[in-house]
């Protein structure tokens, strides 16, 4: 099965690269660093391989000799895109503190994930190196392993790559699936791949699952060791700079009530904008809708949706927060900046978490909860089912059936300061109660990477 999978990868590669080039029309980042996606690292790669040895086998002895030519022993952590990169922040910080002689190679699949990592981890300097994950062929993965010589591979959340896992096993590099989650829907999809994914799951050394339900579902795939650690996302530390930006943004907005609709997906913005227009009489007259699409390539598209409805709109990227206040006639503020989600949450009165009005599985509601904000969530939250149900049970979140109910719930919260404050306190208590997953995960990693 894996041989067939590899052949299909090579046959599809021209189409994959063509799609990458086409996506680069909207996101130029897709046209950069192509060599990394193919496992090619130029002269630096050749020098590293030469200094370290020429064998493709990355067993313990080979890895040790190879590291004599490298500046630091390497921990490899893969975070596919923005959400996983932000979720990895507590673990990255903990690993660099626990292993002061090591560096981290942080890989991504998307330019937005890479840009987020560059912003989040700039403070670590040369101890954190970024790269794209090579495509999942044995040849490309081997070149990556020869170049970086990692002591361990940590995959965030739901990433399972058959050739990557097989090549790590061949070279004696343990593979950990950290902060793992697997919905029932994803499990059904995995079943379609049969032996290919079952063999890959059996090659994972350790799975650190978010919940008991996630652990049970991963175990059915044959992973040999599955532990429950909780969600690392609860351990995120809100950066002081983000709070300062949020305060400046709030000062720029003034005393107007703010509904934040965060991480919205295609199809949701139109529903939200229509419901916002229809509910204007029920909402405070000066309410501001702060709309932040999840994918940056859609910023222009969403601005057009707002303009088509005749709603005055301003873009965050055009605001000078030390300048004049946002005009009161502006009804919609489009959050078109990267790396400012905490600032947006800090600036709002209540937050709706997108990806949940349509059957897309929802997004992470932990960040607004950690800032003590009342959270509204749609009916489709299967990607974060347990976290969402726990937040609802704690009274820190409110589920809405559709966009109209979202606006009705917003009107109630904005009209009742005491209820809004109480819900925010419950959200914060819920977030604080679930901290500790990073420490539990790090304790498990020490059994595989003991030389901290």
Steps between C-alpha positions, in 0.01 A plus 500: 500500500778744587676427170180579311456815713854611417454441126180705509689783673760509222235486229303782664805718568474711179137577583588574862769746395270661243234547767764649728594750230136593438435551871799732497297751299302583815762398758853569371642291783401185310759587236788522748729227639396235249825315556402426859174339387706267280757424769770708329715733709773609259864524600418520869335161479798350321738644757295365787479154347872500421598603851267247652551195284350366180288207616123534458438298815427742784543261790647610833862463395444675168310782665773549760774522240290731287446739788874552538468725198190683626482791740234349725312173541158534344140453609264493202147632551243515218207744512313497171340846504399797716287321759753226568787750511327713760401191696864385501628818668490372863670174395771679300578727794504207743728289277753779450506563875534129587762430231730804497759330274242420231340691218154447351434456130140613451338382177177614335291435190353850451656847466260636762621237747859593424430872538323438830798299625742774396301751704440280805852365532722787387611533864677162481742609229724229355361237735192470282532430127203490263449291189222355291426133549616304196237317300442150630727293280776287648770681301398848610450400862842331510664817370326701773617254767857503369508879499351571842582173683218528756507299820120491513203588278197664663188534284232736626135390524392286201793472261573143386736459203575133410842547338613752760414261781657203319826686430521621859451141616769382260740755644419449866332841539202471739176657373258666742150621418452783751179679596332231293135522408294274278129555447262220415467652155878497449516142624249395234710675235813327628326165462480553125880481473509157662838344556695811393390704801490202733867426426584869545317516835688195623824682418423789736701457818274702729166678474420775753124544454286796603209298641400146593277488192787607273725239661244223448456588133876520435551167678261329256747587222767292673729759659707304754509759780224754559488733801252773592668833575230760433519787253820705486290791374384563856858581598540785256635819658345817364790722386522837670552660158170353379320640803655840435392489134152394607479789745616743230244359256227530760604858569482570127149352486389692808210400721304324228392139572696251288391160366798305372437226244835320491646240264200507270497273197367530147122522502476615860572869447198544272274337762644717776475824302140433396400418858688807625302724266168341594569532874614863504191612692556240774873573528645815655488781245878551502604133504815415301537166322866395505529235229819290474508238222712196573685501168686817392451435129130575557539847652416681175210267428348562843542876465296479178228305683475780755496773237231320298268534799560871529669471839781753562820300547857574606801269491723444801810532281405860421454609861757708683417411859668817625294714263140617482226280644312259275207695350171402661334443163735205431287190565755229417870482580675238288781330689746457213820465703701192593603408852251729677224260600569546871483877448163463329369287785632751753319784322154340479203472738392155382646259247351261249738223391461418132507180301194395698201653320558262208604132533873578512575375851559828682816667627677536832295686764771483767664832406197722564423301814856558624436873466176479695274573204147359460516250215231427243530188287297351217348152474791331316788440741602139435871592475492633857203307638617431856655844556186667372266290714716567807491876434122489457460301822719750685276787388781673312357437154162520329401285204295663224311316227560748219609855418166649607533336841858625516378858471219441751749358752735792434218749559421340837864500610570855386185616675582336835842596638463282811414187301782570258754541782378182672532299179849639445605397852368150438689479171824602671448250783436225242825585317707510820357171624639306203858622504795260537505302173840640401667372818337158458610481137854607586522228766411240235751644252777466758462121478595525131737798515664474842804727463336826608 
